[in-house]
Amino acid sequence: LMRTERAFLDADGLPGRPWYRHLLFAPKPTYAPEVLPGVTEALAGGQRSQLDAQVSRLTRALDRATSVLSAP
């Protein structure tokens, strides 16, 4: 479980908040919880290029987590 959780960390962090590195959840700037923060913020901001980048990062993280869970 710990290795799976770590698979969702990204060294670059979230756009504008690099200290938050988890791609599944992070606090909003208001400290309210946010799920899929990079994707959600890109959608809310109408930033298509950033949305594509965030979806790619999330896909890679999901692939990492899948490989951890699939390992014998």
mmJSON file of the N, C-alpha and C atoms, coordinates in Angstrom:
{"data_MODEL":{"atom_site":{
"group_PDB":["ATOM","ATOM","ATOM","ATOM","ATOM","ATOM","ATOM","ATOM","ATOM","ATOM","ATOM","ATOM","ATOM","ATOM","ATOM","ATOM","ATOM","ATOM","ATOM","ATOM","ATOM","ATOM","ATOM","ATOM","ATOM","ATOM","ATOM","ATOM","ATOM","ATOM","ATOM","ATOM","ATOM","ATOM","ATOM","ATOM","ATOM","ATOM","ATOM","ATOM","ATOM","ATOM","ATOM","ATOM","ATOM","ATOM","ATOM","ATOM","ATOM","ATOM","ATOM","ATOM","ATOM","ATOM","ATOM","ATOM","ATOM","ATOM","ATOM","ATOM","ATOM","ATOM","ATOM","ATOM","ATOM","ATOM","ATOM","ATOM","ATOM","ATOM","ATOM","ATOM","ATOM","ATOM","ATOM","ATOM","ATOM","ATOM","ATOM","ATOM","ATOM","ATOM","ATOM","ATOM","ATOM","ATOM","ATOM","ATOM","ATOM","ATOM","ATOM","ATOM","ATOM","ATOM","ATOM","ATOM","ATOM","ATOM","ATOM","ATOM","ATOM","ATOM","ATOM","ATOM","ATOM","ATOM","ATOM","ATOM","ATOM","ATOM","ATOM","ATOM","ATOM","ATOM","ATOM","ATOM","ATOM","ATOM","ATOM","ATOM","ATOM","ATOM","ATOM","ATOM","ATOM","ATOM","ATOM","ATOM","ATOM","ATOM","ATOM","ATOM","ATOM","ATOM","ATOM","ATOM","ATOM","ATOM","ATOM","ATOM","ATOM","ATOM","ATOM","ATOM","ATOM","ATOM","ATOM","ATOM","ATOM","ATOM","ATOM","ATOM","ATOM","ATOM","ATOM","ATOM","ATOM","ATOM","ATOM","ATOM","ATOM","ATOM","ATOM","ATOM","ATOM","ATOM","ATOM","ATOM","ATOM","ATOM","ATOM","ATOM","ATOM","ATOM","ATOM","ATOM","ATOM","ATOM","ATOM","ATOM","ATOM","ATOM","ATOM","ATOM","ATOM","ATOM","ATOM","ATOM","ATOM","ATOM","ATOM","ATOM","ATOM","ATOM","ATOM","ATOM","ATOM","ATOM","ATOM","ATOM","ATOM","ATOM","ATOM","ATOM","ATOM","ATOM","ATOM","ATOM","ATOM","ATOM","ATOM","ATOM","ATOM","ATOM","ATOM","ATOM"],
"id":[1,2,3,4,5,6,7,8,9,10,11,12,13,14,15,16,17,18,19,20,21,22,23,24,25,26,27,28,29,30,31,32,33,34,35,36,37,38,39,40,41,42,43,44,45,46,47,48,49,50,51,52,53,54,55,56,57,58,59,60,61,62,63,64,65,66,67,68,69,70,71,72,73,74,75,76,77,78,79,80,81,82,83,84,85,86,87,88,89,90,91,92,93,94,95,96,97,98,99,100,101,102,103,104,105,106,107,108,109,110,111,112,113,114,115,116,117,118,119,120,121,122,123,124,125,126,127,128,129,130,131,132,133,134,135,136,137,138,139,140,141,142,143,144,145,146,147,148,149,150,151,152,153,154,155,156,157,158,159,160,161,162,163,164,165,166,167,168,169,170,171,172,173,174,175,176,177,178,179,180,181,182,183,184,185,186,187,188,189,190,191,192,193,194,195,196,197,198,199,200,201,202,203,204,205,206,207,208,209,210,211,212,213,214,215,216],
"type_symbol":["N","C","C","N","C","C","N","C","C","N","C","C","N","C","C","N","C","C","N","C","C","N","C","C","N","C","C","N","C","C","N","C","C","N","C","C","N","C","C","N","C","C","N","C","C","N","C","C","N","C","C","N","C","C","N","C","C","N","C","C","N","C","C","N","C","C","N","C","C","N","C","C","N","C","C","N","C","C","N","C","C","N","C","C","N","C","C","N","C","C","N","C","C","N","C","C","N","C","C","N","C","C","N","C","C","N","C","C","N","C","C","N","C","C","N","C","C","N","C","C","N","C","C","N","C","C","N","C","C","N","C","C","N","C","C","N","C","C","N","C","C","N","C","C","N","C","C","N","C","C","N","C","C","N","C","C","N","C","C","N","C","C","N","C","C","N","C","C","N","C","C","N","C","C","N","C","C","N","C","C","N","C","C","N","C","C","N","C","C","N","C","C","N","C","C","N","C","C","N","C","C","N","C","C","N","C","C","N","C","C","N","C","C","N","C","C"],
"label_atom_id":["N","CA","C","N","CA","C","N","CA","C","N","CA","C","N","CA","C","N","CA","C","N","CA","C","N","CA","C","N","CA","C","N","CA","C","N","CA","C","N","CA","C","N","CA","C","N","CA","C","N","CA","C","N","CA","C","N","CA","C","N","CA","C","N","CA","C","N","CA","C","N","CA","C","N","CA","C","N","CA","C","N","CA","C","N","CA","C","N","CA","C","N","CA","C","N","CA","C","N","CA","C","N","CA","C","N","CA","C","N","CA","C","N","CA","C","N","CA","C","N","CA","C","N","CA","C","N","CA","C","N","CA","C","N","CA","C","N","CA","C","N","CA","C","N","CA","C","N","CA","C","N","CA","C","N","CA","C","N","CA","C","N","CA","C","N","CA","C","N","CA","C","N","CA","C","N","CA","C","N","CA","C","N","CA","C","N","CA","C","N","CA","C","N","CA","C","N","CA","C","N","CA","C","N","CA","C","N","CA","C","N","CA","C","N","CA","C","N","CA","C","N","CA","C","N","CA","C","N","CA","C","N","CA","C","N","CA","C","N","CA","C","N","CA","C","N","CA","C","N","CA","C"],
"label_alt_id":[null,null,null,null,null,null,null,null,null,null,null,null,null,null,null,null,null,null,null,null,null,null,null,null,null,null,null,null,null,null,null,null,null,null,null,null,null,null,null,null,null,null,null,null,null,null,null,null,null,null,null,null,null,null,null,null,null,null,null,null,null,null,null,null,null,null,null,null,null,null,null,null,null,null,null,null,null,null,null,null,null,null,null,null,null,null,null,null,null,null,null,null,null,null,null,null,null,null,null,null,null,null,null,null,null,null,null,null,null,null,null,null,null,null,null,null,null,null,null,null,null,null,null,null,null,null,null,null,null,null,null,null,null,null,null,null,null,null,null,null,null,null,null,null,null,null,null,null,null,null,null,null,null,null,null,null,null,null,null,null,null,null,null,null,null,null,null,null,null,null,null,null,null,null,null,null,null,null,null,null,null,null,null,null,null,null,null,null,null,null,null,null,null,null,null,null,null,null,null,null,null,null,null,null,null,null,null,null,null,null,null,null,null,null,null,null],
"label_comp_id":["LEU","LEU","LEU","MET","MET","MET","ARG","ARG","ARG","THR","THR","THR","GLU","GLU","GLU","ARG","ARG","ARG","ALA","ALA","ALA","PHE","PHE","PHE","LEU","LEU","LEU","ASP","ASP","ASP","ALA","ALA","ALA","ASP","ASP","ASP","GLY","GLY","GLY","LEU","LEU","LEU","PRO","PRO","PRO","GLY","GLY","GLY","ARG","ARG","ARG","PRO","PRO","PRO","TRP","TRP","TRP","TYR","TYR","TYR","ARG","ARG","ARG","HIS","HIS","HIS","LEU","LEU","LEU","LEU","LEU","LEU","PHE","PHE","PHE","ALA","ALA","ALA","PRO","PRO","PRO","LYS","LYS","LYS","PRO","PRO","PRO","THR","THR","THR","TYR","TYR","TYR","ALA","ALA","ALA","PRO","PRO","PRO","GLU","GLU","GLU","VAL","VAL","VAL","LEU","LEU","LEU","PRO","PRO","PRO","GLY","GLY","GLY","VAL","VAL","VAL","THR","THR","THR","GLU","GLU","GLU","ALA","ALA","ALA","LEU","LEU","LEU","ALA","ALA","ALA","GLY","GLY","GLY","GLY","GLY","GLY","GLN","GLN","GLN","ARG","ARG","ARG","SER","SER","SER","GLN","GLN","GLN","LEU","LEU","LEU","ASP","ASP","ASP","ALA","ALA","ALA","GLN","GLN","GLN","VAL","VAL","VAL","SER","SER","SER","ARG","ARG","ARG","LEU","LEU","LEU","THR","THR","THR","ARG","ARG","ARG","ALA","ALA","ALA","LEU","LEU","LEU","ASP","ASP","ASP","ARG","ARG","ARG","ALA","ALA","ALA","THR","THR","THR","SER","SER","SER","VAL","VAL","VAL","LEU","LEU","LEU","SER","SER","SER","ALA","ALA","ALA","PRO","PRO","PRO"],
"label_asym_id":["A","A","A","A","A","A","A","A","A","A","A","A","A","A","A","A","A","A","A","A","A","A","A","A","A","A","A","A","A","A","A","A","A","A","A","A","A","A","A","A","A","A","A","A","A","A","A","A","A","A","A","A","A","A","A","A","A","A","A","A","A","A","A","A","A","A","A","A","A","A","A","A","A","A","A","A","A","A","A","A","A","A","A","A","A","A","A","A","A","A","A","A","A","A","A","A","A","A","A","A","A","A","A","A","A","A","A","A","A","A","A","A","A","A","A","A","A","A","A","A","A","A","A","A","A","A","A","A","A","A","A","A","A","A","A","A","A","A","A","A","A","A","A","A","A","A","A","A","A","A","A","A","A","A","A","A","A","A","A","A","A","A","A","A","A","A","A","A","A","A","A","A","A","A","A","A","A","A","A","A","A","A","A","A","A","A","A","A","A","A","A","A","A","A","A","A","A","A","A","A","A","A","A","A","A","A","A","A","A","A","A","A","A","A","A","A"],
"label_entity_id":["1","1","1","1","1","1","1","1","1","1","1","1","1","1","1","1","1","1","1","1","1","1","1","1","1","1","1","1","1","1","1","1","1","1","1","1","1","1","1","1","1","1","1","1","1","1","1","1","1","1","1","1","1","1","1","1","1","1","1","1","1","1","1","1","1","1","1","1","1","1","1","1","1","1","1","1","1","1","1","1","1","1","1","1","1","1","1","1","1","1","1","1","1","1","1","1","1","1","1","1","1","1","1","1","1","1","1","1","1","1","1","1","1","1","1","1","1","1","1","1","1","1","1","1","1","1","1","1","1","1","1","1","1","1","1","1","1","1","1","1","1","1","1","1","1","1","1","1","1","1","1","1","1","1","1","1","1","1","1","1","1","1","1","1","1","1","1","1","1","1","1","1","1","1","1","1","1","1","1","1","1","1","1","1","1","1","1","1","1","1","1","1","1","1","1","1","1","1","1","1","1","1","1","1","1","1","1","1","1","1","1","1","1","1","1","1"],
"label_seq_id":[1,1,1,2,2,2,3,3,3,4,4,4,5,5,5,6,6,6,7,7,7,8,8,8,9,9,9,10,10,10,11,11,11,12,12,12,13,13,13,14,14,14,15,15,15,16,16,16,17,17,17,18,18,18,19,19,19,20,20,20,21,21,21,22,22,22,23,23,23,24,24,24,25,25,25,26,26,26,27,27,27,28,28,28,29,29,29,30,30,30,31,31,31,32,32,32,33,33,33,34,34,34,35,35,35,36,36,36,37,37,37,38,38,38,39,39,39,40,40,40,41,41,41,42,42,42,43,43,43,44,44,44,45,45,45,46,46,46,47,47,47,48,48,48,49,49,49,50,50,50,51,51,51,52,52,52,53,53,53,54,54,54,55,55,55,56,56,56,57,57,57,58,58,58,59,59,59,60,60,60,61,61,61,62,62,62,63,63,63,64,64,64,65,65,65,66,66,66,67,67,67,68,68,68,69,69,69,70,70,70,71,71,71,72,72,72],
"pdbx_PDB_ins_code":[null,null,null,null,null,null,null,null,null,null,null,null,null,null,null,null,null,null,null,null,null,null,null,null,null,null,null,null,null,null,null,null,null,null,null,null,null,null,null,null,null,null,null,null,null,null,null,null,null,null,null,null,null,null,null,null,null,null,null,null,null,null,null,null,null,null,null,null,null,null,null,null,null,null,null,null,null,null,null,null,null,null,null,null,null,null,null,null,null,null,null,null,null,null,null,null,null,null,null,null,null,null,null,null,null,null,null,null,null,null,null,null,null,null,null,null,null,null,null,null,null,null,null,null,null,null,null,null,null,null,null,null,null,null,null,null,null,null,null,null,null,null,null,null,null,null,null,null,null,null,null,null,null,null,null,null,null,null,null,null,null,null,null,null,null,null,null,null,null,null,null,null,null,null,null,null,null,null,null,null,null,null,null,null,null,null,null,null,null,null,null,null,null,null,null,null,null,null,null,null,null,null,null,null,null,null,null,null,null,null,null,null,null,null,null,null],
"Cartn_x":[0.83,0.0,0.877,1.95,2.832,3.498,3.946,4.58,3.57,2.342,1.306,1.03,0.948,0.717,1.85,3.061,4.224,4.258,3.595,3.554,2.818,2.008,1.251,1.98,3.219,4.012,4.737,4.828,5.534,6.53,7.762,8.826,8.586,7.875,7.636,6.534,5.725,4.636,3.529,2.603,1.472,1.851,1.26,1.547,1.229,2.205,2.037,2.206,2.249,2.439,3.319,4.584,5.451,5.69,5.369,5.57,4.498,3.388,2.38,2.678,3.093,3.559,2.617,1.541,0.623,-0.379,-0.517,-1.362,-2.821,-3.134,-4.525,-5.274,-4.6,-5.287,-4.297,-4.791,-4.009,-4.999,-4.584,-5.489,-5.525,-6.685,-6.809,-6.058,-5.85,-5.237,-6.027,-7.297,-8.117,-7.994,-7.211,-7.002,-8.17,-9.191,-10.248,-9.662,-10.137,-9.572,-9.937,-9.034,-9.276,-8.788,-9.615,-9.268,-8.79,-7.753,-7.114,-6.805,-5.995,-5.803,-5.272,-4.304,-3.765,-4.792,-5.516,-6.547,-7.696,-8.14,-9.266,-8.954,-7.765,-7.405,-7.239,-6.701,-6.564,-7.936,-8.862,-10.234,-10.903,-10.779,-11.419,-10.85,-9.566,-8.93,-9.059,-9.646,-9.804,-8.485,-7.493,-6.153,-5.945,-6.228,-6.193,-4.806,-3.759,-2.418,-1.997,-2.344,-2.023,-2.853,-4.083,-4.935,-4.307,-3.851,-3.209,-1.986,-1.185,0.017,-0.345,-1.377,-1.778,-2.38,-3.132,-3.692,-2.56,-1.559,-0.407,0.334,0.544,1.222,0.412,-0.898,-1.762,-1.758,-1.77,-1.732,-0.448,0.679,1.95,1.927,1.347,1.248,0.368,-0.744,-1.613,-0.893,-0.101,0.697,1.71,2.346,3.296,2.594,1.443,0.69,0.235,-0.172,-0.598,0.554,1.739,2.887,3.254,3.085,3.344,2.347,1.083,0.048,0.142,0.697,0.803,2.048,2.992,4.236,3.954,4.646,4.422,4.895],
"Cartn_y":[-1.19,0.0,1.257,1.242,2.397,2.666,1.616,1.795,2.286,1.824,2.28,3.766,4.18,5.593,6.462,6.001,6.759,6.851,5.927,5.96,7.198,7.811,8.992,10.305,10.218,11.424,11.789,13.075,13.571,14.626,14.472,15.365,16.833,17.099,18.485,19.169,18.409,19.0,19.551,20.234,20.812,22.165,22.538,23.844,24.974,25.805,26.926,26.562,25.276,24.805,23.557,23.699,22.522,21.736,22.297,21.584,20.515,20.594,19.53,18.594,17.386,16.472,15.309,15.186,14.058,14.398,13.503,13.78,13.375,12.636,12.242,13.226,13.763,14.724,15.706,16.906,17.988,19.048,19.909,20.997,22.071,22.675,23.854,25.001,26.102,27.265,27.73,27.358,27.695,26.638,25.6,24.45,23.479,23.699,22.705,21.549,20.335,19.199,19.25,18.728,18.669,17.322,16.665,15.387,15.647,14.957,15.152,16.631,17.218,18.671,19.25,18.619,19.166,19.196,18.11,18.003,18.966,18.976,19.822,21.302,21.726,23.145,23.543,22.639,22.942,23.06,22.185,22.277,23.571,23.892,25.104,26.359,26.328,27.484,27.53,26.497,26.466,26.41,25.78,25.724,24.366,24.307,23.039,22.408,23.173,22.589,22.073,22.794,22.338,21.102,21.053,19.886,18.649,18.747,17.612,17.145,18.09,17.742,17.065,17.571,16.998,15.607,15.396,14.071,13.088,13.522,12.652,12.288,13.262,12.993,12.02,12.214,11.332,9.923,9.807,8.499,7.759,8.463,7.833,7.374,8.18,7.803,6.57,6.515,5.339,4.096,4.258,3.134,2.657,3.607,3.232,2.458,2.955,2.287,0.897,0.776,-0.515,-1.511,-1.051,-1.967,-2.399,-1.506,-1.882,-2.944,-2.748,-3.695,-5.023,-4.99,-6.203,-7.021,-6.443,-7.144,-8.318,-9.419,-10.611,-10.415],
"Cartn_z":[0.0,0.0,0.0,0.781,0.848,-0.508,-1.177,-2.486,-3.52,-3.415,-4.339,-4.128,-2.887,-2.574,-3.12,-2.967,-3.463,-4.982,-5.662,-7.127,-7.638,-6.784,-7.192,-6.896,-6.425,-6.21,-7.49,-7.76,-8.944,-8.49,-8.888,-8.434,-8.791,-9.876,-10.295,-9.493,-8.8,-8.023,-8.903,-8.26,-8.985,-9.584,-10.709,-11.296,-10.308,-10.077,-9.162,-7.698,-7.381,-6.001,-6.013,-6.352,-6.511,-5.222,-4.079,-2.82,-2.606,-3.334,-3.311,-4.469,-4.158,-5.189,-5.469,-4.725,-4.901,-6.005,-6.982,-8.132,-7.944,-6.875,-6.642,-5.758,-4.766,-3.899,-3.297,-3.044,-2.439,-1.987,-1.085,-0.712,-1.794,-1.939,-2.802,-2.136,-2.831,-2.165,-0.934,-0.85,0.318,1.409,1.171,2.056,2.067,1.276,1.104,0.295,0.497,-0.246,-1.724,-2.534,-3.977,-4.499,-5.281,-5.887,-7.312,-7.726,-9.035,-9.247,-8.384,-8.39,-9.697,-10.326,-11.562,-12.679,-12.823,-13.859,-13.55,-12.3,-11.907,-12.117,-11.722,-11.858,-13.319,-14.135,-15.567,-16.222,-15.844,-16.371,-15.933,-14.664,-14.136,-14.782,-15.117,-15.726,-17.235,-17.838,-19.284,-20.03,-19.441,-20.029,-20.694,-21.965,-22.699,-22.708,-22.959,-23.011,-21.64,-20.595,-19.248,-18.896,-19.358,-19.115,-19.738,-20.971,-21.632,-20.854,-20.384,-19.616,-18.294,-17.622,-16.336,-16.506,-17.561,-17.828,-18.121,-18.847,-19.128,-17.853,-16.982,-15.703,-14.859,-14.823,-14.04,-14.628,-15.938,-16.594,-16.244,-16.269,-15.899,-14.443,-13.568,-12.153,-11.978,-12.695,-12.634,-13.152,-14.195,-14.71,-13.677,-12.977,-11.915,-10.802,-10.393,-9.33,-9.784,-11.027,-11.565,-11.531,-11.913,-11.915,-10.502,-9.524,-8.122,-7.691,-8.015,-7.601,-8.352,-9.549,-10.372,-10.061,-9.338,-9.027,-8.104,-8.353,-7.501,-6.075],
"occupancy":[1.0,1.0,1.0,1.0,1.0,1.0,1.0,1.0,1.0,1.0,1.0,1.0,1.0,1.0,1.0,1.0,1.0,1.0,1.0,1.0,1.0,1.0,1.0,1.0,1.0,1.0,1.0,1.0,1.0,1.0,1.0,1.0,1.0,1.0,1.0,1.0,1.0,1.0,1.0,1.0,1.0,1.0,1.0,1.0,1.0,1.0,1.0,1.0,1.0,1.0,1.0,1.0,1.0,1.0,1.0,1.0,1.0,1.0,1.0,1.0,1.0,1.0,1.0,1.0,1.0,1.0,1.0,1.0,1.0,1.0,1.0,1.0,1.0,1.0,1.0,1.0,1.0,1.0,1.0,1.0,1.0,1.0,1.0,1.0,1.0,1.0,1.0,1.0,1.0,1.0,1.0,1.0,1.0,1.0,1.0,1.0,1.0,1.0,1.0,1.0,1.0,1.0,1.0,1.0,1.0,1.0,1.0,1.0,1.0,1.0,1.0,1.0,1.0,1.0,1.0,1.0,1.0,1.0,1.0,1.0,1.0,1.0,1.0,1.0,1.0,1.0,1.0,1.0,1.0,1.0,1.0,1.0,1.0,1.0,1.0,1.0,1.0,1.0,1.0,1.0,1.0,1.0,1.0,1.0,1.0,1.0,1.0,1.0,1.0,1.0,1.0,1.0,1.0,1.0,1.0,1.0,1.0,1.0,1.0,1.0,1.0,1.0,1.0,1.0,1.0,1.0,1.0,1.0,1.0,1.0,1.0,1.0,1.0,1.0,1.0,1.0,1.0,1.0,1.0,1.0,1.0,1.0,1.0,1.0,1.0,1.0,1.0,1.0,1.0,1.0,1.0,1.0,1.0,1.0,1.0,1.0,1.0,1.0,1.0,1.0,1.0,1.0,1.0,1.0,1.0,1.0,1.0,1.0,1.0,1.0,1.0,1.0,1.0,1.0,1.0,1.0],
"B_iso_or_equiv":[0.0,0.0,0.0,0.0,0.0,0.0,0.0,0.0,0.0,0.0,0.0,0.0,0.0,0.0,0.0,0.0,0.0,0.0,0.0,0.0,0.0,0.0,0.0,0.0,0.0,0.0,0.0,0.0,0.0,0.0,0.0,0.0,0.0,0.0,0.0,0.0,0.0,0.0,0.0,0.0,0.0,0.0,0.0,0.0,0.0,0.0,0.0,0.0,0.0,0.0,0.0,0.0,0.0,0.0,0.0,0.0,0.0,0.0,0.0,0.0,0.0,0.0,0.0,0.0,0.0,0.0,0.0,0.0,0.0,0.0,0.0,0.0,0.0,0.0,0.0,0.0,0.0,0.0,0.0,0.0,0.0,0.0,0.0,0.0,0.0,0.0,0.0,0.0,0.0,0.0,0.0,0.0,0.0,0.0,0.0,0.0,0.0,0.0,0.0,0.0,0.0,0.0,0.0,0.0,0.0,0.0,0.0,0.0,0.0,0.0,0.0,0.0,0.0,0.0,0.0,0.0,0.0,0.0,0.0,0.0,0.0,0.0,0.0,0.0,0.0,0.0,0.0,0.0,0.0,0.0,0.0,0.0,0.0,0.0,0.0,0.0,0.0,0.0,0.0,0.0,0.0,0.0,0.0,0.0,0.0,0.0,0.0,0.0,0.0,0.0,0.0,0.0,0.0,0.0,0.0,0.0,0.0,0.0,0.0,0.0,0.0,0.0,0.0,0.0,0.0,0.0,0.0,0.0,0.0,0.0,0.0,0.0,0.0,0.0,0.0,0.0,0.0,0.0,0.0,0.0,0.0,0.0,0.0,0.0,0.0,0.0,0.0,0.0,0.0,0.0,0.0,0.0,0.0,0.0,0.0,0.0,0.0,0.0,0.0,0.0,0.0,0.0,0.0,0.0,0.0,0.0,0.0,0.0,0.0,0.0,0.0,0.0,0.0,0.0,0.0,0.0],
"pdbx_formal_charge":[null,null,null,null,null,null,null,null,null,null,null,null,null,null,null,null,null,null,null,null,null,null,null,null,null,null,null,null,null,null,null,null,null,null,null,null,null,null,null,null,null,null,null,null,null,null,null,null,null,null,null,null,null,null,null,null,null,null,null,null,null,null,null,null,null,null,null,null,null,null,null,null,null,null,null,null,null,null,null,null,null,null,null,null,null,null,null,null,null,null,null,null,null,null,null,null,null,null,null,null,null,null,null,null,null,null,null,null,null,null,null,null,null,null,null,null,null,null,null,null,null,null,null,null,null,null,null,null,null,null,null,null,null,null,null,null,null,null,null,null,null,null,null,null,null,null,null,null,null,null,null,null,null,null,null,null,null,null,null,null,null,null,null,null,null,null,null,null,null,null,null,null,null,null,null,null,null,null,null,null,null,null,null,null,null,null,null,null,null,null,null,null,null,null,null,null,null,null,null,null,null,null,null,null,null,null,null,null,null,null,null,null,null,null,null,null],
"auth_seq_id":[1,1,1,2,2,2,3,3,3,4,4,4,5,5,5,6,6,6,7,7,7,8,8,8,9,9,9,10,10,10,11,11,11,12,12,12,13,13,13,14,14,14,15,15,15,16,16,16,17,17,17,18,18,18,19,19,19,20,20,20,21,21,21,22,22,22,23,23,23,24,24,24,25,25,25,26,26,26,27,27,27,28,28,28,29,29,29,30,30,30,31,31,31,32,32,32,33,33,33,34,34,34,35,35,35,36,36,36,37,37,37,38,38,38,39,39,39,40,40,40,41,41,41,42,42,42,43,43,43,44,44,44,45,45,45,46,46,46,47,47,47,48,48,48,49,49,49,50,50,50,51,51,51,52,52,52,53,53,53,54,54,54,55,55,55,56,56,56,57,57,57,58,58,58,59,59,59,60,60,60,61,61,61,62,62,62,63,63,63,64,64,64,65,65,65,66,66,66,67,67,67,68,68,68,69,69,69,70,70,70,71,71,71,72,72,72],
"auth_comp_id":["LEU","LEU","LEU","MET","MET","MET","ARG","ARG","ARG","THR","THR","THR","GLU","GLU","GLU","ARG","ARG","ARG","ALA","ALA","ALA","PHE","PHE","PHE","LEU","LEU","LEU","ASP","ASP","ASP","ALA","ALA","ALA","ASP","ASP","ASP","GLY","GLY","GLY","LEU","LEU","LEU","PRO","PRO","PRO","GLY","GLY","GLY","ARG","ARG","ARG","PRO","PRO","PRO","TRP","TRP","TRP","TYR","TYR","TYR","ARG","ARG","ARG","HIS","HIS","HIS","LEU","LEU","LEU","LEU","LEU","LEU","PHE","PHE","PHE","ALA","ALA","ALA","PRO","PRO","PRO","LYS","LYS","LYS","PRO","PRO","PRO","THR","THR","THR","TYR","TYR","TYR","ALA","ALA","ALA","PRO","PRO","PRO","GLU","GLU","GLU","VAL","VAL","VAL","LEU","LEU","LEU","PRO","PRO","PRO","GLY","GLY","GLY","VAL","VAL","VAL","THR","THR","THR","GLU","GLU","GLU","ALA","ALA","ALA","LEU","LEU","LEU","ALA","ALA","ALA","GLY","GLY","GLY","GLY","GLY","GLY","GLN","GLN","GLN","ARG","ARG","ARG","SER","SER","SER","GLN","GLN","GLN","LEU","LEU","LEU","ASP","ASP","ASP","ALA","ALA","ALA","GLN","GLN","GLN","VAL","VAL","VAL","SER","SER","SER","ARG","ARG","ARG","LEU","LEU","LEU","THR","THR","THR","ARG","ARG","ARG","ALA","ALA","ALA","LEU","LEU","LEU","ASP","ASP","ASP","ARG","ARG","ARG","ALA","ALA","ALA","THR","THR","THR","SER","SER","SER","VAL","VAL","VAL","LEU","LEU","LEU","SER","SER","SER","ALA","ALA","ALA","PRO","PRO","PRO"],
"auth_asym_id":["A","A","A","A","A","A","A","A","A","A","A","A","A","A","A","A","A","A","A","A","A","A","A","A","A","A","A","A","A","A","A","A","A","A","A","A","A","A","A","A","A","A","A","A","A","A","A","A","A","A","A","A","A","A","A","A","A","A","A","A","A","A","A","A","A","A","A","A","A","A","A","A","A","A","A","A","A","A","A","A","A","A","A","A","A","A","A","A","A","A","A","A","A","A","A","A","A","A","A","A","A","A","A","A","A","A","A","A","A","A","A","A","A","A","A","A","A","A","A","A","A","A","A","A","A","A","A","A","A","A","A","A","A","A","A","A","A","A","A","A","A","A","A","A","A","A","A","A","A","A","A","A","A","A","A","A","A","A","A","A","A","A","A","A","A","A","A","A","A","A","A","A","A","A","A","A","A","A","A","A","A","A","A","A","A","A","A","A","A","A","A","A","A","A","A","A","A","A","A","A","A","A","A","A","A","A","A","A","A","A","A","A","A","A","A","A"],
"auth_atom_id":["N","CA","C","N","CA","C","N","CA","C","N","CA","C","N","CA","C","N","CA","C","N","CA","C","N","CA","C","N","CA","C","N","CA","C","N","CA","C","N","CA","C","N","CA","C","N","CA","C","N","CA","C","N","CA","C","N","CA","C","N","CA","C","N","CA","C","N","CA","C","N","CA","C","N","CA","C","N","CA","C","N","CA","C","N","CA","C","N","CA","C","N","CA","C","N","CA","C","N","CA","C","N","CA","C","N","CA","C","N","CA","C","N","CA","C","N","CA","C","N","CA","C","N","CA","C","N","CA","C","N","CA","C","N","CA","C","N","CA","C","N","CA","C","N","CA","C","N","CA","C","N","CA","C","N","CA","C","N","CA","C","N","CA","C","N","CA","C","N","CA","C","N","CA","C","N","CA","C","N","CA","C","N","CA","C","N","CA","C","N","CA","C","N","CA","C","N","CA","C","N","CA","C","N","CA","C","N","CA","C","N","CA","C","N","CA","C","N","CA","C","N","CA","C","N","CA","C","N","CA","C","N","CA","C","N","CA","C","N","CA","C","N","CA","C","N","CA","C","N","CA","C"],
"pdbx_PDB_model_num":[1,1,1,1,1,1,1,1,1,1,1,1,1,1,1,1,1,1,1,1,1,1,1,1,1,1,1,1,1,1,1,1,1,1,1,1,1,1,1,1,1,1,1,1,1,1,1,1,1,1,1,1,1,1,1,1,1,1,1,1,1,1,1,1,1,1,1,1,1,1,1,1,1,1,1,1,1,1,1,1,1,1,1,1,1,1,1,1,1,1,1,1,1,1,1,1,1,1,1,1,1,1,1,1,1,1,1,1,1,1,1,1,1,1,1,1,1,1,1,1,1,1,1,1,1,1,1,1,1,1,1,1,1,1,1,1,1,1,1,1,1,1,1,1,1,1,1,1,1,1,1,1,1,1,1,1,1,1,1,1,1,1,1,1,1,1,1,1,1,1,1,1,1,1,1,1,1,1,1,1,1,1,1,1,1,1,1,1,1,1,1,1,1,1,1,1,1,1,1,1,1,1,1,1,1,1,1,1,1,1,1,1,1,1,1,1]
}}}
